[in-house]
Amino acid sequence: LAARMLEDTRAAIAGKQGGEFAYAVSNRDRSIGARLSGEIARRHGNLGMAEQPLTLKLTGSAGQSFGAWNAGGLVLDLTGEANDYVGKGMAGGKIVVRPPADAGFVARETVIVGNTCLYGATGGELFAAGRAGERFGVRNSGALAVVEGTGDHCCEYMTGGCVLVLGRTGLNFGAGFTGGFAYVLDMERDFVDRYNPELIDIVRISTEGMENHLSHLRQLLKRHHAETGSAWARELVDDYREALPRFWLVKPKAASLESLSETLKRAA
């Protein structure tokens, strides 16, 4: 399948035209998108097609390393589920994973991507309408990600980027976390017992001095709903004032709230 994808899209990549292509995938199809990212990077650099995106509309169950080394301008839009290492080494572009519209389960209660997603990612975006396995965002140094729950060791050794978790995390959240920041929705009010306090602080998102974070969080919720159709994100947007007191901002101890706020302001 990877060879067919490259053959189908080679001219669109060479001509920097972008376009949309559709495929069915199975768990035998590993590292989907890696060959395309290599072709994009070889011809245009990691971010050279960001303005002319190439979109793959995919259905099924993707094998390991879905979207590995994803390059800017490559959009992998999967209706189904994916195995471990989604977005490993991702440099740019976008990965979206959502359940089928007729799925007989509640998405935010179900694992949709596997373990060790975004390992070593340096950029790009991931939106997953469902839970992730263990070690989500390990060594993330620049990617933006939204997921609806995680296993143990989320954001381990994270050095940059932003992670929004719209649900329960496992234990040892943020071990070795030295850069970037995260938002965590704490519906059970037990996150204080689930994060690793050695290098990070957790702060409630109040209105005083945190207007940029309030705006950023709301924008991420809206984007997550727009990208995945997440019913949970829609519910949180509609009831934002009630949900807001249950969010934590997670930041490195060495980073001030003022510096994070300025970073968001410049990005906006």
Secondary structure, 3 states (H helix, E strand, C coil): CHHHHHHHHHHHHHCCCCEEEEEEECCCCCCCCHHHHHHHHHHHCCCCCCCCCEEEEEEEEECCCCCCCCCCCEEEEEEEEECCCCCCCCCCCEEEEECCCCCCCCHHHCEEECCCCCCCCCCCEEEECCEECCCCCCCCEEEEEEECCCCCCCCCCCEEEEEEECCCCCCCECCCCCEEEEEEECCCCCHHHCECCCCEEEEECCCCCCHHHHHHHHHHHHHHHHHHCCHHHHHHHHCHHHHHHHEEEEEECCCCHHHHHHHHHHHC
